[in-house]
Amino acid sequence: MKSNIVISLLLIVISLQTSAQDLLVAKTCPVVYNNTNIGILAFSMPWYHNGGSQASYIAKDNATGIGIEIHFLANKNGFSHTKQQKICDQFRIMQFRNTNAKLPRGEDKVQLDIPATHPEPFYDAPPLEFGHGMHQTPIDHHDKPWKNIIMRASTVAIYDTPFVSDSYGIEGKDIIVKFETCVVCRHFKKTDNILSCGSWGFNREYMGGMTAWSEPEADPIKCSDAPNKEHLEVLNNSNLVSYKQGIDWR
């Protein structure tokens, strides 16, 4: 009886923490494995920020990037077992980035969206911002539209706040940044499966004069059954990680 009271109080606390800052979903994409729907990939409403500060759902004149939280929520099919084995041993998130902006040395126009020190191709690992199960949002909330750390619940989630300052723009061209985020079904004893994806990003229009580039405009979020072929080639030929088609993934 006492344990039930404690659990109830904990749920009330979590509810109070999240009620004022609920997840605002802009788009959901079905995630399919072996012709079976195993969950959804949920994309939040994008917000805007100025290089890691002044986050708001309304773009301000000095905004240079957007932010988004992306959650994969497995359904009962995603957690089911066949012949005493899980459908997937683990769910991970993989993300690709395309941009026409100037880049720091060592980065490519199209690449896996992970640090060069990452041992695996997955986004949901330190030092990037992510969560598994019932989790707290990232400690750094200055580039998020909420004031304090809050609770979220999903199978796996990532939090991304990309931006491009004017100094990385190319004179006369819009700044374009695009991402593709995919769910990966991990198998510890056989090759992984890269599943459904969603694409998103932003554009900063070249204005010229003193304005240079406008505040970002978020792209419409689009769903796909599989990653872009160019991204799969980038993954297979990546110098960052060893993750080969037919050996590690299919």
C-alpha positions in Angstrom: 0.0 0.0 0.0 2.8 2.4 0.9 4.6 1.7 -2.3 1.5 2.5 -4.3 1.2 5.9 -2.5 4.8 6.7 -3.4 4.3 5.8 -7.0 1.1 7.9 -7.2 2.9 10.9 -5.7 5.8 10.5 -8.2 3.3 10.4 -11.1 1.7 13.6 -9.7 5.1 15.3 -9.5 5.9 14.3 -13.1 2.5 15.5 -14.3 3.0 18.9 -12.6 6.4 19.2 -14.2 5.2 18.5 -17.7 1.7 20.0 -17.8 2.9 23.5 -18.5 5.4 22.5 -21.1 3.9 19.5 -23.0 5.5 18.1 -26.1 4.0 20.0 -29.1 3.9 17.5 -31.9 4.2 18.9 -35.5 4.4 15.6 -37.4 4.5 11.9 -36.8 5.9 9.3 -39.2 5.0 5.6 -39.1 7.9 3.3 -38.4 7.7 -0.1 -40.2 9.7 -3.3 -39.8 8.9 -6.4 -41.9 5.7 -4.8 -43.1 4.5 -4.3 -39.5 4.0 -0.9 -37.9 6.2 -0.9 -34.8 5.7 2.7 -33.6 5.9 6.3 -34.6 8.7 8.9 -35.0 7.3 12.1 -33.5 8.8 15.5 -34.5 8.1 18.5 -32.2 7.0 21.9 -33.4 10.3 23.6 -34.3 11.5 26.6 -32.3 14.0 29.3 -33.1 17.2 30.5 -31.3 20.2 32.8 -31.7 23.2 30.5 -31.6 22.2 28.8 -28.4 20.1 31.4 -26.6 16.9 33.4 -26.8 14.8 30.3 -27.7 11.3 30.9 -28.8 8.5 29.4 -30.9 8.4 32.7 -32.8 11.5 33.6 -34.8 13.2 36.8 -33.7 15.2 39.1 -36.1 18.5 37.8 -34.7 17.6 34.1 -34.8 20.2 32.0 -36.6 18.9 28.4 -36.2 16.1 26.2 -35.1 15.6 23.5 -32.5 13.5 20.3 -32.5 13.0 17.3 -30.2 12.4 14.0 -32.0 10.9 10.9 -30.2 10.6 7.3 -31.3 7.7 5.6 -29.5 7.6 1.9 -30.0 4.1 0.2 -29.8 3.3 -3.3 -28.6 4.6 -4.7 -32.0 7.9 -3.0 -31.5 8.4 -4.7 -28.1 7.0 -8.1 -29.1 8.9 -11.4 -29.1 9.1 -14.1 -31.7 10.5 -17.5 -30.8 11.8 -16.1 -27.5 13.6 -13.3 -29.3 12.8 -9.6 -29.4 11.9 -7.9 -32.7 14.8 -5.5 -32.0 17.3 -5.8 -29.2 17.6 -2.0 -29.1 16.3 1.0 -30.9 18.7 3.8 -31.8 18.6 7.1 -33.8 20.8 7.9 -36.8 20.9 11.3 -38.4 22.4 12.8 -41.6 23.1 16.4 -42.4 23.2 18.3 -45.7 24.2 22.0 -46.0 25.6 24.5 -48.4 27.1 26.7 -45.7 30.8 27.1 -45.1 32.1 24.4 -42.8 34.9 23.9 -40.2 37.9 21.8 -41.4 37.1 18.1 -41.3 33.4 18.4 -42.0 31.6 17.5 -45.3 28.6 19.0 -47.0 26.8 15.7 -46.6 27.7 13.6 -43.6 26.6 11.6 -40.6 25.5 14.1 -38.0 27.8 13.0 -35.2 31.1 14.2 -33.7 34.3 12.9 -35.2 35.0 11.1 -31.9 31.8 9.0 -32.0 32.7 5.3 -32.1 29.2 4.4 -33.4 27.0 6.0 -36.1 24.2 6.8 -33.7 23.0 10.2 -32.5 21.7 9.1 -29.1 25.0 9.0 -27.3 27.2 11.5 -25.4 28.1 14.3 -25.9 25.0 14.8 -28.0 21.6 15.5 -26.3 19.3 12.5 -26.1 17.1 10.4 -23.8 15.9 6.8 -23.3 12.6 5.8 -21.6 11.4 8.2 -18.9 14.1 10.9 -19.0 14.9 14.5 -18.2 15.4 17.0 -21.0 19.0 18.1 -21.6 20.7 20.1 -18.8 21.3 23.0 -21.2 17.9 24.6 -21.6 19.1 28.0 -22.9 18.5 27.0 -26.5 15.2 25.3 -25.7 11.8 27.0 -25.4 11.3 25.8 -21.8 12.8 27.4 -18.7 13.8 24.4 -16.6 14.6 20.7 -17.0 11.4 18.8 -17.6 10.4 15.1 -18.0 9.8 13.3 -21.3 8.9 9.7 -22.0 9.8 7.8 -25.2 11.7 4.7 -26.4 14.5 6.9 -27.6 14.7 10.7 -28.1 17.1 13.3 -29.5 17.3 17.0 -29.0 18.9 19.1 -31.7 19.5 22.8 -32.0 21.4 23.5 -35.2 22.3 27.1 -36.3 24.4 28.8 -38.9 25.7 32.3 -38.1 26.2 34.9 -40.9 29.9 34.3 -41.0 29.3 30.8 -42.4 27.0 32.0 -45.2 28.1 32.3 -48.8 27.5 35.8 -50.2 24.6 35.9 -52.6 23.2 32.4 -51.6 20.5 31.3 -49.1 21.8 29.3 -46.2 20.3 25.8 -46.5 20.5 23.1 -43.8 18.7 19.8 -44.0 18.6 16.7 -41.9 17.2 13.2 -42.2 16.5 11.3 -38.9 16.0 7.6 -39.0 15.1 4.8 -36.5 17.6 1.9 -36.4 16.5 -1.6 -35.2 19.6 -3.1 -33.6 20.3 -6.8 -33.5 23.2 -7.8 -31.3 23.7 -11.1 -33.1 23.0 -10.2 -36.7 22.9 -7.1 -39.0 20.9 -4.1 -38.0 18.0 -2.7 -40.0 17.7 1.0 -40.8 14.0 1.8 -40.8 11.7 4.7 -41.5 12.9 8.3 -41.4 11.8 11.9 -41.3 13.4 14.9 -43.0 13.5 18.5 -41.6 15.7 21.5 -41.6 15.7 25.3 -42.2 16.5 28.0 -44.7 17.9 31.5 -44.2 17.1 33.7 -47.2 19.9 35.9 -48.5 18.7 39.5 -48.1 21.9 41.5 -49.0 22.8 44.9 -47.5 23.0 45.3 -43.8 20.6 42.4 -43.1 22.7 39.8 -45.0 20.5 36.7 -44.1 17.0 36.6 -42.7 15.9 34.7 -39.6 15.5 30.9 -40.3 12.4 29.4 -41.8 11.7 25.8 -40.8 11.1 23.3 -43.7 8.0 21.2 -43.7 8.7 17.8 -42.0 8.4 14.9 -44.4 8.3 11.1 -43.8 10.0 8.3 -45.8 10.1 4.5 -45.6 13.9 4.5 -45.8 16.9 6.8 -45.9 17.9 8.8 -48.9 20.3 6.7 -51.1 22.9 9.4 -51.0 22.9 9.2 -47.2 23.3 5.4 -47.3 26.3 5.8 -49.5 27.8 8.4 -47.1 27.2 6.0 -44.2 28.9 3.1 -46.0 31.9 5.2 -47.0 32.1 7.2 -43.8 35.6 7.9 -42.4 34.1 8.5 -38.9 32.8 5.0 -38.2 33.0 1.5 -39.6 29.4 0.5 -40.3 29.1 -1.4 -43.6 26.2 -2.5 -45.6 25.6 -6.3 -45.5 27.9 -6.6 -42.5 26.6 -4.2 -39.9 23.3 -3.0 -41.5 20.9 -3.8 -44.2 
